[in-house]
Amino acid sequence: MRRLLSLLTVVAAVVAIPMAGAVRAPAVSLSASSFQVRYGDPIRLAGHVSNNKAGVSLGIFARSFTSSGFVRLATLTTGAGGRWTYTANPSIATSYQARTDGHASRSVLVGVRPAVSLATLASGRMQVSVLPQRFSGKFVRVQRRTAGTWSTLAQLRLNGHSRALVPAAITPPSTVALRATISVNQAGPGYLGGFSAPIVVPARWVSLSLAPTELTYGEAVTLSGLASPRQAGMSLTILARPAAKPEFQPLATLRTGTGGHWSLRTHPRIGTVYQAQATNGTAATSRVLGVGVHPSATVRLISRGRVWTHIGAGRSMVGRDVQVQQLTEGQWHTVAKTFLNRNSEAVFPPSALPGGLSTLRIAMSVNQAGTGYLGAFSRTFTYQR
């Protein structure tokens, strides 16, 4: 009997050995706060051990997309109730696993989206940036939201710093929501597709007015307007196209003042049309307005009753005819005509002028003034012969 009891005791001890081992190696669980994360953002891993005890040691292991096996990230111990947490920062798609002595949790795969941003620079231009800076040569898209749907405005190639400037020409002048995206195919192995937070770009416009709308050669015209958003320091280019020129040319570059106001004073040499253009990252342009230019007509009485005149313009008026007109019963009538010399001057002898006391002026028709000019008229003067 004693021998039988001793044998049973030994058997019980042997059976108890694996049970004791099970107590020493409790099972461990693992979950993640999300199965995908934006590059640079943390992921929270959590779980517990099956014996619900505090102080149990476990290891956190990771295998990135580019690695062949798991590597230990950290060693930690469980807290109350056998629970544990760990914060990880995956830079590429990564699988995680928690291990205790003799037991490993399931593997949890966390995908990583590139960090795409769309921002307005100090210059007013918009720029797309993607992190990590490993997407040189890849393409991103700039999209606008219309009625809840995103449509592509442009596809841009990233430079060596994974950045791309947004062309001003594609930015709509009206208020619009924009975002930048990179597809999973462009992001490449180990990454999901990514997109930036939408930004609302306010309406961009430039207004233009001018005064006066007609002037005499040598006088100035004042261009002025407003630019949106109405703030100081915005860069504008003022364009001008003189008559007979095929294209606009830059006239001046300036910055807006308080409230987005701007003005420019200039002296057109010939009839000219103007336009203001924002150069702060948008393609906003003003309406086109023109100013008419009259040649200047100077008149003087000189010796022996003669009348001298000079026609001033941005080009020579040699060979053009100029007239003397007389005011009669409220109407102007041409009484003499002659040609301008190479100095754009002419002299009328007394024999060509009316007798008696008369009110006269010098005139040049719009046809004689030529392309880009309106007709010319001098001051009125009293003449007696």
Residue pairs with C-beta under 8 A, 6 or more apart in sequence:
21 102
23 51
24 101
24 102
25 100
25 101
25 102
25 103
26 49
26 50
26 51
26 53
26 56
26 82
26 100
26 103
27 49
27 50
27 100
27 103
28 47
28 48
28 49
28 50
28 58
28 98
28 99
28 100
28 103
28 104
28 105
29 47
29 48
29 49
29 98
29 105
29 106
30 45
30 46
30 47
30 96
30 97
30 98
30 105
30 106
30 108
31 45
31 46
31 47
31 108
32 43
32 44
32 45
32 46
32 96
32 108
32 110
33 43
33 44
33 45
33 46
34 43
34 110
35 108
35 109
35 110
35 111
36 110
36 111
36 112
36 113
36 192
37 43
37 90
37 110
37 111
37 112
37 113
38 112
38 113
38 115
38 194
39 91
39 112
39 113
39 114
39 115
39 131
39 132
39 194
40 89
40 115
40 131
41 89
41 115
42 87
42 88
42 89
43 87
43 88
43 89
43 90
43 110
44 85
44 86
44 87
45 60
45 85
45 86
45 87
45 88
45 96
45 98
45 108
46 83
46 84
46 85
46 86
47 83
47 84
47 98
47 105
48 78
48 81
48 82
48 83
48 84
49 56
49 58
49 78
49 82
49 84
49 100
50 82
51 82
52 81
52 82
53 78
53 82
54 77
54 78
54 79
54 80
54 81
54 82
55 77
55 78
56 77
56 78
56 82
56 100
57 75
57 76
57 77
57 100
57 101
58 75
58 76
58 77
58 78
58 84
58 98
58 99
58 100
59 72
59 73
59 74
59 75
59 76
59 98
59 99
59 100
60 72
60 73
60 74
60 75
60 76
60 86
60 88
60 96
60 97
60 98
61 70
61 71
61 72
61 73
61 96
61 97
61 98
61 99
62 70
62 71
62 73
62 88
62 90
62 94
62 95
62 96
62 97
63 69
63 70
63 71
63 94
63 95
63 97
63 107
64 90
64 91
64 92
64 93
64 94
64 190
65 92
65 93
65 94
65 189
65 190
66 92
66 190
70 95
70 97
73 86
73 88
74 86
76 84
76 86
77 84
78 84
84 98
88 94
88 96
88 110
90 110
90 112
91 112
91 132
92 112
92 190
92 191
93 109
93 110
93 111
93 112
93 190
93 191
93 192
94 109
94 110
94 112
95 107
95 108
95 109
95 110
96 107
96 108
96 110
97 104
97 105
97 106
97 107
97 108
98 104
98 105
99 105
111 191
111 192
112 190
112 191
112 192
113 187
113 191
113 192
113 193
113 194
114 130
114 131
114 132
114 135
114 182
114 187
114 191
114 192
114 194
115 130
115 131
115 132
115 194
116 128
116 129
116 130
116 140
116 180
116 181
116 182
116 194
116 195
116 196
117 128
117 129
117 130
117 180
117 196
117 197
118 126
118 127
118 128
118 142
118 166
118 178
118 179
118 180
118 196
118 197
118 199
119 126
119 127
119 129
119 199
120 126
120 127
120 199
120 201
120 281
121 127
121 281
123 235
123 280
123 281
124 234
124 235
124 278
124 279
124 280
124 281
124 282
125 165
125 166
125 168
125 280
125 281
126 165
126 166
126 171
126 178
126 201
126 281
127 163
127 164
127 165
127 166
128 140
128 142
128 156
128 158
128 163
128 164
128 165
128 166
128 180
128 196
129 161
129 162
129 163
130 138
130 140
130 158
130 162
130 163
130 182
130 194
131 162
132 162
133 161
133 162
134 162
135 158
135 162
135 182
135 186
135 187
135 188
136 158
136 159
136 160
136 161
136 162
137 157
137 158
138 157
138 158
138 162
138 182
138 186
138 187
138 188
139 155
139 156
139 157
139 158
139 182
139 186
140 155
140 156
140 158
140 164
140 180
140 181
140 182
140 186
141 152
141 153
141 154
141 155
141 156
141 180
141 181
141 182
141 183
142 152
142 153
142 154
142 155
142 156
142 166
142 170
142 178
142 179
142 180
143 150
143 151
143 152
143 153
143 178
143 179
143 180
143 181
144 150
144 151
144 153
144 172
144 176
144 177
144 178
145 176
145 177
145 178
145 179
145 198
150 179
150 181
153 170
153 178
154 166
154 167
154 170
156 164
156 165
156 166
157 164
158 164
166 281
168 279
168 281
168 282
168 283
169 283
170 283
171 178
171 201
171 204
171 281
171 282
171 283
172 201
173 203
173 204
173 205
173 282
173 283
173 284
174 203
175 200
175 201
175 202
175 203
176 200
176 201
177 198
177 199
177 200
177 201
178 198
178 199
178 201
179 195
179 196
179 197
179 198
179 199
180 195
180 196
181 193
181 194
181 195
181 196
182 193
182 194
182 195
183 193
184 191
184 192
184 193
186 193
187 193
187 194
202 228
202 229
203 228
204 228
204 229
204 278
204 282
204 284
205 227
205 228
205 284
205 286
206 225
206 226
206 227
206 228
206 236
206 276
206 277
206 278
206 284
206 285
206 286
207 225
207 226
207 227
207 276
207 286
207 287
208 223
208 224
208 225
208 274
208 275
208 276
208 286
208 287
208 289
209 223
209 224
209 225
209 289
210 221
210 222
210 223
210 224
210 274
210 289
210 291
211 221
211 222
212 221
212 291
213 289
213 290
213 291
213 292
214 291
214 292
214 293
214 294
214 374
215 221
215 268
215 291
215 292
215 293
215 294
216 293
216 294
216 295
216 296
216 376
217 269
217 293
217 294
217 295
217 296
217 312
217 313
217 314
218 267
218 296
218 312
219 267
220 265
220 266
220 267
221 265
221 266
221 267
221 268
221 291
222 263
222 264
222 265
223 238
223 263
223 264
223 265
223 266
223 274
223 276
224 261
224 262
224 263
224 264
225 261
225 262
225 263
225 276
225 286
226 259
226 260
226 261
226 262
227 234
227 236
227 256
227 260
227 262
227 276
227 278
227 284
228 260
228 284
229 260
230 259
230 260
231 256
231 259
231 260
232 255
232 256
232 257
232 258
232 259
232 260
233 255
233 256
234 255
234 256
234 260
234 278
234 280
235 253
235 254
235 255
235 278
235 279
235 280
236 253
236 254
236 255
236 256
236 262
236 276
236 277
236 278
236 279
237 250
237 252
237 253
237 276
237 277
237 279
238 250
238 251
238 252
238 253
238 254
238 264
238 274
238 275
238 276
238 277
239 248
239 249
239 250
239 251
239 274
239 275
239 276
239 277
240 248
240 249
240 250
240 251
240 266
240 268
240 272
240 273
240 274
241 247
241 248
241 249
241 272
241 273
241 274
242 268
242 269
242 270
242 271
242 272
242 372
243 270
243 271
243 272
243 371
243 372
243 373
244 270
244 371
244 372
248 275
251 264
251 266
251 274
252 264
252 266
253 279
254 262
254 264
255 262
256 262
262 276
268 291
268 293
269 293
269 313
269 314
270 293
270 313
270 314
270 315
270 372
270 373
271 290
271 291
271 292
271 293
271 372
271 373
271 374
272 290
272 291
272 293
273 288
273 289
273 290
273 291
274 288
274 289
274 290
274 291
275 285
275 286
275 287
275 288
275 289
276 285
276 286
277 283
277 284
277 285
277 286
278 284
278 285
292 374
293 313
293 314
293 372
293 373
293 374
294 369
294 373
294 374
294 375
294 376
294 377
295 311
295 312
295 313
295 317
295 364
295 369
295 373
295 376
296 310
296 311
296 312
296 313
296 376
297 309
297 310
297 311
297 312
297 322
297 362
297 363
297 364
297 376
297 377
297 378
298 309
298 310
298 311
298 312
298 378
299 307
299 308
299 309
299 361
299 362
299 378
299 379
299 381
300 307
300 308
300 309
301 307
301 308
301 381
301 383
302 308
302 347
304 350
305 349
305 350
305 353
305 385
306 347
306 348
306 349
306 350
307 324
307 347
307 348
307 353
307 360
307 362
307 383
308 345
308 346
308 347
309 322
309 345
309 346
309 347
309 348
309 362
309 378
310 343
310 344
310 345
311 317
311 320
311 322
311 340
311 344
311 345
311 364
311 376
312 344
313 344
313 369
313 373
316 342
316 344
317 340
317 344
317 364
317 369
318 340
318 341
318 342
318 343
318 344
319 339
319 340
320 339
320 340
320 364
320 368
320 369
320 370
321 337
321 338
321 339
321 340
321 364
321 368
322 337
322 338
322 339
322 340
322 346
322 362
322 363
322 364
322 368
323 334
323 336
323 337
323 362
323 363
323 364
323 365
324 334
324 335
324 336
324 337
324 348
324 352
324 353
324 360
324 361
324 362
324 363
325 332
325 333
325 334
325 335
325 360
325 361
325 362
325 363
326 332
326 333
326 335
326 354
326 358
326 359
326 360
327 358
327 359
327 360
327 361
327 380
332 361
332 363
334 363
335 352
335 353
335 354
335 360
336 348
336 352
336 353
338 346
338 347
338 348
338 352
339 346
340 346
350 385
353 360
353 383
353 385
354 360
354 383
354 385
355 385
356 384
356 385
357 382
357 383
357 384
358 382
358 383
358 384
359 380
359 381
359 382
359 383
360 380
360 381
360 382
360 383
361 377
361 378
361 379
361 380
361 381
362 376
362 377
362 378
363 375
363 376
363 377
363 378
364 375
364 376
364 377
365 375
366 373
366 374
366 375
369 375
369 376
